Amino acid sequence: MTAWKKQTLAEALAAVSTAHPQDEALVIAGHRLSYAELRDNVREVALGLRALGINRGDHVAVCMGNSLEWVVFFYAAASIGAVTVPVNTRFKADEMLYCLKQADVKLLFIADRFLKIDFIAMLRSICPTVDQKLPDPALPLLQSVVVLGKDVPAGAISFTDLLAQGAAFDERQPPEVHPDDVLLMQFTSGTTSYPKGVMLSHDNMLRNAAYIAARFHLQAKDRYYSARPWYHVAGTTLSLLAALTTGARLVSSPHFDAGEALVTMWSEECTHTSGNDTMFLMLLNHPDFDKYPLKLRHGWVSCGPEVSRKVVERMGMKGLVQAYGLSEASPNVCMSRYDDDLEKRINGWAHILDDVEVRLVDPETNTVQPSGKTGEILVRGWSVMKGYYKMPDQTAKTIDSDGWLHTGDLGMMDEDGRLRFITRIKDVFRVGGENVAPAEVEDVMHKHPKIKQAQVIGVPDPRLVEVPAAYVILREGESATPDELMAWSKERLANFRVPRYLKIVEDFEKIGMTGSSKVQKNKLRAQALIDFGLEDKKA
């Protein structure tokens, strides 16, 4: 691709709305916006934010499902140099309070309700004076709350009021915004630890978006379906901004529902999509899957080989590419090229993004590992975050003095410089001296004709220190016993990788899912100790 020129999000929006003014930018739950309409709506909301005293560098939070208003708010905040703090809609009250306080949020844009969650009741529980006048002692920096919906507390204003104040605002000098300014504060999903605010710049996210869009062949006029939540970087960088930088149409949904996703991709004739193992297994195993012939050509996945092969063969996504990244790298480190060898792509091998450095080191000795050897993935270059907000010690532990971001992930390089993600270091467990990566076991179990989804963790064992335990969701209409599934696994896995415990469950929602549809391994392990009577053996 051509040499990258740093830009702000507002500059990217101006360019695409000039080049493709009448092309549709967004389609969400039946609502549509062209790029010209998007530009105009962003301008209106930006003026509203200015009228409420929001300026460059201020932190503004947004808490709602995927919607046109979410996008317009994000782009409007960016256009005046404000930093958007996406709030995970799965957060409970204490988690929301932590996020708003830790991020020094000045304004909150919130839906009154979403998926039967009463966000206003939640807000009242942590910020009681929202019913009178802000600020509240619990959140002394929160000056304004803007509500999308009818339940507007006395100390807040409606979205309509925000627009009205913007229309009356006399802007003499708009704020000056730079590509290296912070655009987004992404709270980590918390699969292994308490969330930290990752600071990502305009250049971090826009360059990442443009580079990966080229890798999975996204162009103007393409129709890209992604229901990745926009409070996650897979939703902002890899969905919203990937479409913005190319002029493609982004088709989305307020939240991911497999049946609704199939109908939407079919009716909108989508050419591209993205997702992880969990999402694709839900699509492929949906009882209505065959009713909606899809027209997919390309897309990115974060999946094991077995699921990836099914996506290619059953969903027709011949241009499938693999993605690996993390919030701290804004987020992608590598992505396959859509025209690379198909088997390489299916098996998880991906090319490192342009101008990004990667090295693999032994996690214990820090010795650089050659191709073909497993090591911790270290990243350096333009995609690395500016740091964790108000956490200098955590930042220093993650980014060393030479600028290397220590990902905490294990990977391997091939002789041609492709990188393959293996697993989180914290997810790896040792069985009698042998390292076991959960993904390796899960990929084999996904070959069982009755298994819809499998998740594996390590649990304590008095002789081997740890052994594998599995949770399994069966396909609709199928039945099986744990003993049957463990016996099947024993025929196909090395003994140390065979699950010693197995439980069949209906879903993982009650145990714990992140907003990016990943099962929280730490919560799964804690539940396993209870389910398998291992609490007294906990290390």
N, C-alpha and C positions, 0 to 999 in steps of 0.2 A: 504494500500500500504506500501512498505518498507520505512524505515526511510529515510528522505530526506538528501542528502549530497549537500552542497553548491557547485556551479560550475559557470563557466563563459559560455557565449554563445559559444565561440570558443571550450571549452571543450565538450559541448553538441554536437556540430557539428562533432567534431572528433570522439566521441563515436558512433554516429549513422552512420556516413560514413564508419566506420570500421565494424560495425555490419551488415549494409545493403548497401554495396557499389553500387550494380547494381539496387537496387530498385528505382523506380522513386520518387523523392522528390517533384517536382513541375511540374504542367501542367497549362500553362496560355496561352490562345488565340492560342492554337495549338503548342506552344513551350514547350519542355520537357527537364528536367534536372534530372539525377540520383543523388543520394547522393554523389557519388564519383566526378561527374562533378561539382556539387555545391561546394564541398570542394575545388576543384582545381580553379574554377572561383573566389571564395572568396579570395584565396591566391593571385591571379593575381591582383585583385582590391586593396587589402590591400597594396601590394607593390607600386601600383600607388599612393595611398594616402600618403604613407610614402615619396615617391619621391617628392610630392608637399608640404612636410613639416608638415603633419598632425601627431600628436602624442597623447599619452594618455591624456585624459582630454579635448582635443579640441572639439569644437562643429561643426558638419557638418550637413547641411540640405539637404533634398531630396524632390523634388517637381515633381511628375509625377503620372500617374495612376498605378494601380497594374501591375507589370511586373517582369520578371526574374531579370532585372537589379536593380529594387528596392530592392529585397531580397538580391542579391549579395552585393550591396552597404552597406546595413544595417549590414549584417553579417561581411563584411570586416571591416567596421568602428569599430564594437564591438571587433573584433579580435586584434586590436591595441589599444584598450582602449578609442577610440573616442566616443563621445556622439552623437547619431543621433537625429536630430530635424525634425520630419515629418511636411511638410507644406501641409495644407489642399488645395486641388486643387480647392476648391470653393472660396478661398480667392480672394478678389479684391486687387488692387495694394497697397493701404494703409495698408490693413491687412497683406499682405506679408512683407511690409517694417517693420511693427511693430514686426512681428514674428522674422525676421532675425536680427533686431537690439536688441530686448529684449533678445534674446537667445545668443547674442555675437557669431554669426555664422562666422566661418573662411573659410569654403568651402561650396559651393552650387552645388548640382548635380540636374540638371533640364532638363526636356523634352522641346524641342522647341515648341511642340504643343500637346494638348490633348483635345479631345471633342470640337474641333473648337476654343479652347482658345489658343491665341498666347502668350505663357508664356515669350518668348524673348522680345516681344513688352512691356509686363507688366514690365519685369525686366529693360528694357531701361528707362521706365518712372520713376522708383525710383532710378536707379543706372546708370546715363548716361555714366559714364566713362567706362562701360563694353565694349563700342565700341572703347576704346583706351587702357587704362591700369588701372588696379585696384591697390589700393583701391579707392573708391569714398567717398567724404566728408560725404555723407548721411549714408554710411555703412563703417566706417573706419577700422573695423576689418575683413571685407570680403576680403580675399586675392586671392581666386581662384573660378572660375565658370567652371564647367564641363557640357557640353551639350550633351544630347542624342538626336540625330537628325542632320539635315543638316544645320540649321540656327545657325552658331557659330559666335558670335561677335568677333571682333579683340582682345578684352581683356579677352576672355575665351578660353578654349580648348575643343576638342571633346572627347567623351568617348574613341575612338580609340587611341587618343594621350595619355590619362591617362594610358591605358594598355601598350603603348610603353614605357612610362617613367618608369612604374613599372618593365618592363622586363629588363631595364638597371640599375635598382637601386640595389646597393650593401648593403644588410641589414646585418650588423654585429651583432647587439643586438636588438632583438624585444622587444617592450615595455612589461612590466610586468602588467598584468591585474588581478584584484581581483573581486570575486563575489559581494562584496558590493559597487563596483564602479558604478557610474551612467551609465546606458546603453542607456536610452531614455529620451528625454525631450518632454513630451506629452502636447501640448497646448489644454486646455479644449475646448469643442465644442462650448461654448458660448451661450447656450440656454437661460441663464438668466443674464450673465454678460460678461465683456470683458475677453478674454482668458488669462489664467495664465499658466506658464510653469511648469508642474508637473514632478519632477525628480524621475525616477524609476530605480532601480538597476538591475543588471543581476539576482541576487537572487530573487528580487521581482517578476520579470516577468517569469523567468524559473520555479520557484516553483509553481506559480499560474497556469502556463500552464500545468505542469505535473499533478497537483492535479485535475484540471477541466477535463483534458483528461480522467482520470480514472473515473470521475463521469459520463461522457457520453459515456464511453466504447469505446474510440478510441485506436486502436492498430496498430502495424505494419501490412502492407498489406491492411489496410482499405483505402478507397478513400473518402476523406473529401472535399466537395465543400463549399467554402466560398468566396463570393465576397465582404466581408466587406472591406472597404478601409483601406490600410495599414498605412494611416496617423492617424488612430484611434486605441486605444488599443484592441478593439474587433477584429481588423485585425492583429495586431502584436502578442499580448499575446495569444488570444483565437483562432487564426487561424494559423498563421505562426509557433509560438513556440509550440503550442499544437501538431502540426504535427511533428515538429523537435524532441520533447522529446519522441515521441512514435515510430518514424520511419514510420508514415503513409504518404500517398501521398496526398498533398494538391492540389486541383484543384480550379482554380480561374479564374477571368475575369478582364479586365482592369477597368471596372466599372459595377455596377449592372444594368442589363436589364432583366426583368422577362422572356421574350421569349427566350433570349440567355441562361439564367440560366437553364431553363427547358431542352433545347436541350443538354446543356453540361452535366447536371446531368444524363440524359438518356444515352447519347453516351458513357460517361466515367463510367457508371454503379456505380455511387456514392452510398456509404453506409451511409454517415453522411452529415449533413448540419447544418446551424445555421442562425438565423436572428431575426428580431423584427416584431411587428404587421404589420408595413407598408410593409415590404418586403414579408412576407407570404401572405398578402392579395393581393398583386400584382401578386404573383405566382398562388394562388388559383383561382383568377378571370380572369386569362389570357385566351383568347379564344382558345388557343392551349393546354391548360392544359391536356386534356384527350388524346391528340395525343402521349404523351410521358410517358408511364408507368414507374414509378420510382422504384428503388430497395432500398430505404432508410430504415434503421433500427433504427438508433439513431441520436441524434443531440440535440443542446441546443437552447432554445428560450427565448426571453424576450417579452412575450405576455400575454394578458388577457385570461381568461378561454375560451371564445367563440372561439377566433382564435386558441388557443392551441388545442381545441377539433377537430377543422377542420383539423389541421395539422396531428393529429393522425389518424383520420378517412379517410381523402381523400388523404393524402400523404403517408400513411402507416408507419409513424414514431412512432412505438409503444414504442420505447425507449426514447421518448421525455423527456427532463429535462428542468427545469426552471433555469434561471440565473439572479442574481442581482449583480450589482457592479457599480463602478465609477472609473474614471481615477486615482483618488487619492489612490485607494486600489489595483491598478495594474492588472486588475481592479476588479476581482471577490471577493465577500465577501461570497457568498453561491451559491451552485448549488445542485439541486436534484440528487439523485442517480438513475441511469437508472432502477434499479430493485425495487425502492420504489413503494408504492401504487399509481396506475395510477391516481386516482381521486385527490390525494394530489398533484401530479405533475401538472396535468392540471390546478388546481386551484392556482398554484403559490407558493406552499410551497417547500422550499429548505433547505438542510442541510448546516450549516456553515462549511467552509473549516477547515481542521485539523489545530490545533494550532493557530487559530484565535479566538479572544474574541469579542463578540457582546453583547451590552446591549441596551435596549430601555429606553429613558427618556422623560418625559414631556418637550416639547420645551420651555415652559414658566418657569417652576419651577425647571427643571433638576432632578426631582424625578424619580427614577428608576421604570419602569412600569412592572407589572407582566404579565404572559402569558395571552393572550386574550385581552390585552389592547394595544391601538395604542400609539406609541411613536417615537421620532426621533431615527434613527439608529446610534449608535456609534460603532466604530471599533478600535480594538487595536491588534497589533501583527506584524508578519513578512511582511505582504502584504502592510502595510501603507507606503506611499511615503516618500522620504527623505525631501520633502518640495517643495515650489514653488520657482523657480529660481529668485534670486534677489528681493524677496518679503517677508522679514522676518515678517512684520506685518500681512500680509495675512496668512502666515503659522501659526503664533501664534493664529490667530482667528479660524483656522480650526483644528489644533491639540493642545489640551489643555496640561497643565503642567503634567498631568498624562499619556500622550501618547494616549489619545482617539481622534480618527478622527471623527469630527462632520460632518456627511454626508449631512445634509440638506434634508434627505429623511425620509418619514414616513413608518413604518413597524409594523408588529405584529408577536409575537411568539406563537406557539402552545405548548401544554403540553409536547410534545416530543422534543422540542428544535428546531423545524423547523422555519425558518424565511420567512415571505411573505412581499415583497415590496408592498406598497400601492400607493404612489405618492410622487412627490417633494413637500416639504413644501410650496415653493413659488407658486406652481400650485394650491394648495388648496384655495378655496374661500368660503366666508361665505354668506349664503342666509338667511336673517332674523334670524341669530343666529345659523343656522345649517351649519356644515362643509360639503363641497361637494368636493370629489376627482374626477377630470375629468375622470380618468380611469374607475370608476364605471359606469358613464353615457355612456361612449364610448362602454363599453362591452355590455350593453343592446342594444344600437343602432346597433351594428354589427349583431344582430340577425334578423334585418329587412331584408326580402328577396331582397329588391331593393338596399340596402346600401352596397357599396364596402368598404368604409372607412369613419370614423367619427372622428372629433377632437372637443374637448369641452374646452372652457375657461370661466372665469367669467368676466362679464362686469358691469359697474356701473348701479345702479338703485336707484331712489330717495327715495323709501319706504323701500326696503329690503337691501340696501347698494350694494349688487351685485346679479346678476342672471346668470344662465347658458346661453351661446350662443354656437351654433354648426355650424361647417362647414362640409359638407357632399359631398363625391364623390359617384355617383350612378354606379351601375353595367352597363356594356356595353348593350345598347339597351333598358334600362329601363327609365321610366319617372315618375316623382312624383313632388308634390308641397311642399314647406316648411310647409304649413298648414297641409297637409296630414301627413307628417313625425312627426310634433310636436304633432298632435292628437294621433298618434300611440304611441309615447313615453309617453304621459300622461296616457295611460292605463296600463303602465308597470313600471312606476317610481313614487316614492314619489313626491308630487307636487313641493317641493323645488329643486328637481333634474331635472325637466323637462325643456328643453331649451325654453327660451322665444323668442329667435331670432334664425333663421336658414337660412343659405345660401348654395345653391348647387353650387359647383365649379368643374372644370375639373381636377385640381391637386393642389398641395401645393407648387410647385416649385417657382412660382412668389412671394408667400408670404414669404417663407423661410424654408429651410430644412438644417439640419446639415449633415455633411459628413457621419454620421452613420445612415442616413435615418430616423431621427426623425424630426418631425415638431417643429419649434421653437415657443414655446408658447408665448413668449414675443412679437414676431413679429405678430403672429396671433391675439393677443389681440389688438395690435395697429391698425391692419387692420380692426378688428371688430368695433372699435370706429368710423372709417370712414364709413364702409359699413352700419352700423345700425344707423348712425346719432347721435352718443353718445359723440362726442368730447367735447361738452360743459359740459358734466356730469363727465368728467374724474376726478378721485380722486387725 
